[in-house]
Amino acid sequence: MKKSLIFVLLLLLTSVFISAENFTLTVYCDYLSVADSTYKEEYGGKKFFPEAKFTFRVKGNFYLWGSGGFLPASYGWEEWSNKGIVNPDIEAKNTSQKLFYAGGLGYFVGYRDPAEFSVSLEVGFCATNNTIKIKSTQTTTNSIVRSEKATESGIGVRGNLGVTYGLINNVFAEASLGYMYVWDTRDGEYYNAGGLRLAIGLGLKF
């Protein structure tokens, strides 16, 4: 019964959004320059990840927006440089799956029609959820020596500046520049889980 009710509600919401005017859906390829030095050391400081954003015009040139992105990262090593300290037959892998959520208020000037430009400014809140998995295996027997899993989460603020250009019919291209500052904790200390964001994407206006 619950599954049927949820399905009906989702179907109704989808129908409302799709039939509504001034609703857009944009899919991006994001480039994130990670702000946290510890995260840079473990996973690298520059990452590409997919993101999707929807907007809904509420009054005049003001609109609501919401987005979600997925940032995978991994780090592994097979040989140790200091064999006198650790076991050289251990292979370790550290993986991280970070989810970004954001939403807020936006304002635009211009048009998203073919051969037209528009500029938008967005501000809002953001959140992140990071799942970290650490697994060490014995290389000779392929048996697991150590396996741990931890989660981190944080909230913060985000701003975006976007420029769109209308392509054909209701399709437009967008370039976006923004910054995410997300307060997160690790071992009792605060750090910024966000950073500078550059993105390009294709959008559809309903």
N, C-alpha and C positions, 0 to 999 in steps of 0.2 A: 504494500500500500504506500509506504513512504517513498519507495523508488519511483512509483508511478506519479505521485504528487510532485516530486522533485523534477521529473521529466516534463510534466505539464507546465510547471512554473518556468523552467528554462526555455521551453518552446514559446511560451507567451512573451517572455522578456526578449528573446531573439526576434520574434515577430515585431514587437514594438520598436526595437532599435533599428531593424532593417527598413521598416516602413516609415520611420521618422525622418524628417528633413534635417539637414545640417548635422548629420552624423557621419563621422569619418573613421576609417580603420587604416592604420599604417603599420607596415612591417619594416623593421630596420636591421641593418648590420651595424652593431655598435663597436667602437674602439674605446677601451677604458685604460687610462693611465693610472694605475693603482697608487693611492696616496700612502698607504701604510708600508713602512720599510721592512717589517717582518714578513708581511705577505709577499713583498717583492723578492726577498731572499728565498722564500720557499717555492713560490710558483711563478715568479717573473713579474715584472712591473707593467707589462702591456698585454692586454687581452682583447680578443674579438669575441663577441657573443650576440645572439639574436635577441630581439626585443619587439614586442607588439604594443601599440598604443591605440586607444579609442578616444574620440572627442565627441562631445554633444553640446551644440550651441544652445544657450539658455536665454540670452537676451542681448539684442544688439550684436556687438562684436565680442561679447564675453562667452566663454564656453568652459565646461568641465572636462577634465582629461584624467585618464588612468592608464597605467602601463605595467608590464611585467617582462622580466628578462631572466635568462638562464646563463650562468657563467661557470663552465666546467674547468677544472685545473687539476694537474697531477704532477708528481715529482717522484722519481725512483732512481735507485742506484744499484749496481750489481757488484761493484768491487770497492773495498775500503782502502784508503791511502795509508792508514795507520794500522797495520795488522797486529801490532803488539797490544793494541788497546781493545779492539773488538774482534768478533769472529768474522773472518773473511768469507765464510761459506753461507752467510746470511744475505738474502736479497730482500730489500725493503721497498715498499711503495706507499706513498702518502697521497691520497686523492681528496679533492674538495669539490663540492657541488654548491654553488652559491646562487640563490634566487633573489632577485630584486623586484620590489613592488613600489609603485609611486602613484600619486594622484594629487590633483589640486585645481587651481583656477588659471585660465589662460585668456589672453586678449590678442586679437589679430587685426591687421589692416591689409587691405588688398583683396584679391580674388584667387580662387583655386581653379578657375576656368582655363581652358586651353590657351596657351601663349600669354598667360597672366601670372604675375608674381604676387605673393603675400608674405608678410613678416609676422611672426607670432612670438609672444613672450609668455612663459609659463612659470609659475611658482607653486610649490606644494610640499607635501611631506613624502618621505620615502622610508622603506624598511628593507632589511636584508635578513635572510636565513641561510646559514652556512652549515653544511653537514661535512664533517671531516672523518675520513676512515684511514686508519694506519694498520698495515698488515706486513708482517715479516715472515718469510718462509725459508726453510732450509733448502739450499740449492741441490744437495745430493739426494735427498729423499722427497723433496717437494712438499714437506709437511709444514703446517702453519705453526710458527713459534709464538707469535704474538698478534693479536687482533683487537683493535680498539675502535670505538666510534664515539664522536662527540658532536654536539650542535652548538652553534653560536647564533645570536640574533641581536639586532639593534635597530633603532629608529633614528631619523634625522630629517634634513631638509634638502630640497633639490630645486634647481632652476634650469630652464632651457630657453634658448633663443633659436628659432627655426626660420628658415626661408623655403618657401614652396614655389614650384613652377608647374602650371597646368600642362599636361601632355595631350591626351586625347579623351574626349567625352568627360567622364568623371574621375579619370586617373591623373594623379599628380606625383611629382617627385619632391622629396624634401631633404634638406641638409640641416643638421641640428648640432648645436654646441651647448654644452651644459656642464654642471658640476653637482656632484652628490657628496654631502657630508653626513656620514652615518656614524652615530656614536655606538660603539660596540665594546665589549670587554673581553680580555684574554688574560688569564691568570691574575684577575683582580685589577688590571690596568686598562684604561680607556684608550682606544685608537680609532682612526678613521677608516671605516671599511669601504668607503667610496673613492671618489677621485674625479679627474677630468674626463668628460665623455664627449666623443665625436661620433656622429652617426649619419648614415645616408639611408634613405628608404623610399618605398613606393607606397602610395596611399590610394584609397578609394573613397569617394564622396557619395553618400546616399542622398 
